[in-house]
Amino acid sequence: MVELNKIHPADCLTGLTTLPDRCINTCVTSPPYYALRDYGIKKTVWPEIRYRLFGFEIAVPAVECCLGLEDTPEAFIGHMVHVFRQVHRVLKDEGTCWINIGDSYWAGKGKSGQSYSSEYQNERYNAGRSFNGAQHQIGGKNQTRPTDQKHTEIKSKDMIGIPWMLAFALRADGWYLRQDIIWNKPNPMPESVSDRCTKAHEYIFLLSKNPSYYFDAEAIKTARKVDIKHQKYAWGRAIDGSLDDVRKGNGVEIRKNEHSKKVNSRIPRPSIDSRGGNQAHGDIPCQTEKANKRSVWTVATRPYKEAHFATFPEHLIVDCIKAGCPVGGIVLDPFMGAGTTAVVARKMGRNYIGFEIKPEYRALSENRLHANLGLFQ
């Protein structure tokens, strides 16, 4: 078994082949986005890959290239399917996979594009940085681009649909596509566009290996908000006034009127019957009930100052790990990058296995783990 709680020096494919079958509880990852940047790593030798998308079989010829820098979106999706076949193998039968992925726009002549300002793009690419955003621009000086060719179906200015191409290809390959989760960004990157809205979301896809799988819904439930003015009390009437009318004293006193009364020498307990009922006078509305977590997650982007590329924020994947992996289980990230998955997993009492081919990123991750966890990483 590969050593736990270590970021291993290997690319995703090489690293995954070292893992035994059915050893991982959950995979939480954000793969390279299509045509985003050249990471300066050795090219991967890909075999011929066949997969299905939208009811058709697609054949991707054998090629030598870095993941994300393929000539076509179809080739990129094929290589992703190939990687996640290995993830499927190493997951336990009850395992899940959470994939964060963003989209791109096609600019014509083989170039995917995003409409950030030229000043931002020049600074970003010349400094070797990338923004792990929902879209990106490719094609200028010092920027990466697919082969300069036209696509048979995708037109200039079309949104490619990378997230859904990947989701449907993985579903056709045997994964259960359980949910699309919207990462709502309250602080999105500005865009100088005039014919569409600024993109402020990305996708997280929840996939499972089998129809029944481990999912701790209780661990990620959220507090249910209660409208105090419409909440029934034990005596069956709505409160008149606000929380300011309730004050501590000898017991609890609610403002006196025809619907209320003074109750001395006791502390009110939350009512388990929000419609009223036979609970003793002095009960207060139940505010302890929790609701199932919803599928729109509002999480602000938070840059990691030591990284020259963007990382998903720690808070974004907390609930992925809570729901997908029991305490003491193993979380996999085959694209470890800056180590966010490792940091969150250890903070929450889970183990991790990660793979990262670039030495600079491994050093960054290890420094980050030491800063957050010290000797307990």
C-alpha positions in Angstrom: 0.0 0.0 0.0 1.2 3.5 -0.8 2.3 5.5 2.2 -0.6 7.6 3.7 -0.5 11.3 4.3 2.1 11.9 1.7 2.2 13.8 -1.6 4.0 11.4 -3.9 6.2 12.5 -6.7 4.3 11.1 -9.7 1.9 12.2 -12.4 -1.7 11.2 -11.9 -1.6 8.1 -14.1 1.7 6.7 -12.8 0.6 7.4 -9.2 -2.8 5.8 -9.6 -1.4 2.6 -11.0 0.6 2.1 -7.7 -2.7 1.9 -5.7 -4.4 -1.4 -5.0 -8.1 -2.0 -5.9 -10.8 -0.6 -3.7 -8.6 1.2 -1.1 -9.9 4.8 -1.3 -13.0 6.2 0.4 -13.5 9.3 -1.7 -11.7 11.3 -4.3 -11.8 15.1 -4.1 -10.0 16.9 -6.9 -9.8 19.7 -9.4 -8.0 18.5 -12.6 -6.2 20.9 -15.0 -8.7 23.0 -17.0 -8.7 22.6 -20.7 -6.1 24.7 -22.4 -5.5 26.8 -19.3 -1.7 26.8 -19.1 1.5 24.9 -19.7 2.7 23.7 -16.4 6.2 23.0 -17.6 6.2 19.3 -16.9 7.1 16.2 -18.9 4.5 15.2 -21.5 2.4 12.2 -20.8 2.4 9.3 -23.3 -1.3 8.5 -23.8 -2.5 5.3 -25.5 -5.3 5.2 -27.9 -8.5 5.8 -25.9 -12.1 5.1 -26.8 -15.1 6.4 -24.9 -18.7 7.3 -25.5 -20.3 10.7 -25.5 -23.9 11.6 -26.4 -24.4 8.1 -27.7 -21.4 8.0 -30.1 -18.1 6.3 -29.7 -15.1 8.7 -29.9 -11.6 7.4 -30.6 -8.7 9.5 -29.4 -5.4 8.5 -31.1 -2.3 7.8 -29.1 -0.5 11.0 -28.5 2.2 12.6 -26.3 1.0 15.8 -24.6 0.3 17.3 -21.2 -3.2 16.9 -19.8 -5.2 20.0 -20.6 -3.2 21.0 -23.7 -4.8 18.6 -26.2 -5.7 19.8 -29.7 -9.4 19.3 -29.2 -11.9 19.2 -26.3 -12.8 15.6 -27.3 -9.2 14.5 -26.8 -9.1 16.2 -23.4 -12.3 14.5 -22.3 -10.9 11.2 -23.5 -7.8 11.6 -21.4 -9.8 12.6 -18.4 -12.0 9.5 -18.8 -8.8 7.4 -18.9 -7.6 8.9 -15.6 -10.9 8.5 -13.9 -11.1 4.8 -14.9 -8.1 4.4 -12.6 -9.9 6.4 -9.9 -12.9 4.1 -10.3 -10.7 1.1 -9.8 -9.1 2.3 -6.6 -12.3 3.5 -5.0 -14.1 1.2 -2.5 -17.4 -0.1 -3.7 -19.2 2.5 -1.5 -16.8 5.3 -2.7 -17.6 8.7 -4.2 -15.8 11.2 -6.4 -16.1 15.0 -6.3 -14.8 16.8 -9.3 -14.4 20.6 -9.6 -14.2 21.7 -13.2 -14.7 25.0 -15.1 -15.7 25.8 -18.6 -14.1 27.5 -21.6 -15.1 29.6 -24.6 -14.0 28.8 -28.2 -12.5 31.7 -30.0 -12.1 30.2 -33.4 -9.1 28.7 -35.2 -8.6 26.3 -32.4 -8.3 28.8 -29.5 -10.4 28.7 -26.4 -11.0 32.1 -24.9 -12.0 34.1 -21.9 -12.6 37.8 -21.9 -10.4 39.0 -19.0 -8.6 42.3 -19.8 -5.4 42.1 -21.8 -3.5 43.8 -19.0 -4.6 41.1 -16.5 -3.8 38.4 -19.0 -0.3 39.7 -19.7 0.5 40.0 -16.1 -0.9 36.6 -15.3 0.8 34.6 -18.0 4.2 36.4 -18.0 4.4 35.8 -14.2 3.6 32.1 -14.7 0.3 32.3 -12.9 -3.0 30.9 -13.7 -6.5 31.6 -12.4 -8.5 28.5 -11.7 -11.6 30.2 -12.9 -14.7 29.2 -14.7 -13.3 30.3 -18.0 -10.0 31.3 -19.4 -8.3 33.0 -22.4 -5.8 31.3 -24.6 -3.9 32.4 -27.6 -1.7 35.5 -26.9 2.0 35.9 -26.6 3.4 33.6 -23.8 0.0 31.9 -23.6 -0.8 28.3 -24.4 -3.2 27.3 -27.2 -4.5 24.2 -28.8 -3.5 23.5 -32.4 -4.6 26.4 -34.7 -7.5 24.7 -36.4 -11.3 25.1 -36.7 -13.7 22.8 -34.9 -16.3 20.9 -36.9 -19.1 21.8 -34.5 -18.0 24.4 -32.0 -18.2 28.0 -33.4 -16.3 31.0 -32.4 -17.6 32.5 -29.1 -19.4 29.2 -28.3 -19.2 28.0 -24.7 -17.6 24.6 -25.1 -19.4 22.9 -22.2 -16.4 21.1 -20.8 -18.0 20.3 -17.4 -21.0 18.6 -18.9 -19.0 16.8 -21.6 -16.9 15.3 -18.8 -19.9 14.5 -16.6 -21.8 12.7 -19.4 -18.7 10.9 -20.7 -18.0 9.6 -17.2 -21.6 8.5 -16.8 -21.4 6.6 -20.1 -18.2 5.0 -18.8 -20.0 3.5 -15.8 -20.0 6.2 -13.1 -23.3 7.1 -11.5 -23.7 10.9 -12.0 -25.5 11.8 -8.8 -25.5 15.6 -8.7 -24.2 18.8 -10.1 -23.3 21.2 -7.3 -23.0 24.9 -8.1 -20.1 26.7 -6.6 -21.5 30.3 -6.4 -18.7 32.8 -6.2 -19.7 36.1 -4.5 -16.4 37.7 -5.6 -16.0 36.5 -9.2 -13.2 37.7 -11.4 -14.4 40.8 -13.4 -14.9 40.4 -17.1 -15.0 43.1 -19.7 -17.9 41.6 -21.7 -20.9 43.4 -23.1 -22.9 40.6 -24.6 -23.3 38.2 -21.7 -23.2 38.1 -17.9 -20.0 37.8 -15.8 -19.4 34.2 -15.0 -19.7 33.7 -11.2 -20.0 29.9 -10.8 -18.3 26.6 -11.4 -19.4 23.0 -11.1 -18.7 20.3 -8.6 -19.9 16.9 -9.8 -20.7 14.2 -7.3 -20.2 10.7 -8.8 -20.4 7.3 -7.2 -19.1 3.9 -8.1 -22.4 2.1 -7.3 -26.0 3.1 -6.8 -25.7 2.7 -3.0 -22.7 4.5 -1.5 -21.4 6.2 1.6 -22.9 9.7 2.1 -23.1 11.2 5.6 -25.9 13.7 5.0 -26.2 14.4 8.7 -22.6 15.7 8.9 -23.3 18.4 6.4 -26.8 19.5 7.4 -27.3 23.2 7.8 -29.3 25.1 10.5 -32.8 25.8 9.4 -33.8 29.5 9.6 -37.0 30.2 11.6 -39.2 33.2 11.0 -39.9 34.2 14.6 -43.1 36.2 13.7 -44.7 33.1 12.2 -43.5 30.5 14.7 -46.3 29.1 16.8 -45.8 28.9 20.6 -46.9 26.1 22.9 -50.3 27.7 23.5 -51.0 27.9 19.8 -50.7 31.6 19.0 -48.0 33.6 17.2 -45.8 35.9 19.1 -46.6 39.6 18.9 -43.4 41.6 18.7 -39.8 40.7 18.2 -37.0 39.0 20.2 -36.4 42.3 21.9 -39.6 41.6 23.8 -38.1 38.6 25.5 -35.7 39.4 28.3 -34.0 37.5 31.1 -35.3 38.1 34.7 -36.7 35.8 37.3 -37.3 33.1 34.8 -38.4 34.5 31.4 -40.9 37.2 30.8 -42.6 37.8 27.4 -44.3 41.1 26.8 -47.7 40.9 28.4 -50.8 41.0 26.1 -53.7 38.8 25.4 -51.4 36.2 23.8 -48.7 36.0 26.4 -48.0 35.4 30.1 -45.2 35.5 32.6 -43.5 32.3 33.5 -41.3 32.4 36.6 -38.5 30.2 37.9 -37.8 28.2 34.8 -35.8 28.4 31.6 -37.8 27.8 28.5 -36.9 24.8 26.4 -37.1 24.6 22.6 -40.5 23.2 21.5 -40.3 20.0 19.6 -43.7 20.8 18.1 -43.4 23.9 15.9 -47.2 24.0 15.5 -47.9 24.4 19.2 -49.2 21.5 21.2 -49.3 20.4 24.8 -45.9 21.5 25.9 -45.7 23.4 29.1 -46.0 27.2 28.9 -42.7 28.9 28.6 -41.5 27.0 25.6 -39.8 28.9 22.9 -39.8 28.1 19.2 -37.7 25.2 18.0 -34.6 26.5 16.3 -32.5 23.4 16.6 -33.8 21.6 13.5 -31.5 21.2 10.6 -32.1 20.9 6.9 -30.4 18.9 4.2 -27.6 20.8 2.5 -28.6 22.4 -0.7 -26.9 22.1 -4.1 -25.8 25.7 -4.4 -22.7 26.4 -2.3 -21.7 30.0 -1.8 -18.0 30.2 -1.1 -15.7 33.2 -1.8 -12.5 32.6 -3.7 -9.5 32.9 -1.4 -6.1 33.2 -3.1 -3.2 31.3 -1.5 -0.4 33.9 -1.5 2.4 31.4 -1.8 0.9 29.9 -5.0 1.5 31.3 -8.5 -1.8 29.7 -9.5 -5.3 29.7 -8.0 -6.5 27.0 -5.7 -10.0 26.1 -4.7 -10.7 27.5 -1.2 -10.5 25.1 1.8 -14.1 25.8 2.8 -15.4 24.6 -0.6 -14.3 21.0 0.0 -15.0 20.6 3.7 -18.4 19.2 3.1 -17.2 16.9 0.3 -14.9 15.3 2.7 -17.4 15.2 5.6 -20.0 13.6 3.5 -17.8 11.3 1.4 -15.2 9.9 3.9 -15.6 8.7 7.5 -13.1 9.8 10.2 -9.9 7.8 9.7 -10.7 7.0 6.0 -8.6 7.9 3.0 -9.1 10.9 0.7 -7.5 10.8 -2.8 -6.4 13.8 -4.9 -4.5 12.7 -8.0 -4.0 16.4 -9.0 -2.7 17.7 -5.6 -1.4 21.1 -6.7 -1.1 23.4 -3.7 -2.2 20.7 -1.2 -5.7 22.0 -0.3 -7.2 18.6 -0.2 -4.4 17.3 2.0 -4.7 20.2 4.5 -8.5 19.9 4.8 -8.4 16.1 5.1 -5.9 16.2 8.0 -7.7 19.0 9.8 -10.8 16.8 9.7 -9.2 13.6 11.0 -9.0 11.9 7.6 -5.9 10.5 5.8 -4.9 11.4 2.3 -3.0 10.2 -0.7 -1.9 12.7 -3.3 0.1 12.8 -6.5 2.0 15.8 -7.9 4.6 15.6 -10.6 6.0 19.2 -10.2 8.7 19.5 -7.4 7.8 23.2 -6.8 4.2 22.4 -6.1 5.1 19.5 -3.8 7.4 21.8 -1.8 4.6 24.3 -1.6 2.1 21.7 -0.4 4.5 20.4 2.2 5.2 23.8 3.6 1.5 24.5 3.7 0.9 21.3 5.6 3.6 22.1 8.1 2.3 25.6 8.6 -1.3 24.3 9.2 -0.6 21.1 11.0 3.0 21.1 12.3 4.2 17.7 13.4 0.7 16.3 13.1 0.4 16.4 9.3 
